[in-house]
Each structure stands twice: as C-alpha cells, then as structure tokens.
C-alpha cells in the first residue's frame, strides 16, 4: 500500500465502476454489457448467460434458457 504500485490499476477499476453506475457490492459485470447487482441466485446468472449465448448464436432457445 505504501509503494502505490497498484494505485493506477485500482483507480482505473474505480473509474470503470463509476461508468457502470455501480454503487454497491457485490456487483458482477458480465461480457462487459450486463450488470447483476447484489447477491443473486443461480437462476439469474443462468438467464444472463443464456441471453449472451443466444445473442452470439442467434438462437431464441438460448435466450429463454
């Protein structure tokens, strides 16, 4: 901490969090586009990952997973 070796990296992370509008933890940014705030159950993450998979493959089934 005293050396400040990672200070710029931390500041960069802070700027990115502000850009995303993050105001609390936990907060997950998935694929650089989806934000999941707070402690969520596994189904929420499955839905987000399914949506991303559907976007990448053009599959409607993956979006509704």
Secondary structure, DSSP 8 states (H G I E B T S, - for coil): --S-TTHHHHHHHHHHHHHHT--SSSEEEETTTEEEESS--HHHHHHHHHHHHHHHHT-HHHHT-
